[in-house]
C-alpha cells in the first residue's frame, strides 16, 4: 500500500468528515474531498494530514560503509 493510500484509508476508517478535517487543519474542503476521493495533493498537505492523524514516518538509517584500511 502506498503512503497516500494508507493516509486516505486511515481518514476513512476513522469516519472523518471533510468538514471536521477542514476545521481541525485549516486545509481547504475541496482539497480534502479530492484527496479522499482518490486524488493527489501536495506534500505539505500530506504533512498536515499526517500531523492531524498522528501518523509518523520512520525511515531506517542508511547502512554505514566500513572505512577503507
Secondary structure as UniProt FT lines:
FT   HELIX           3..13
FT   TURN            14..15
FT   HELIX           18..25
FT   HELIX           29..36
FT   TURN            37..38
FT   HELIX           43..53
//
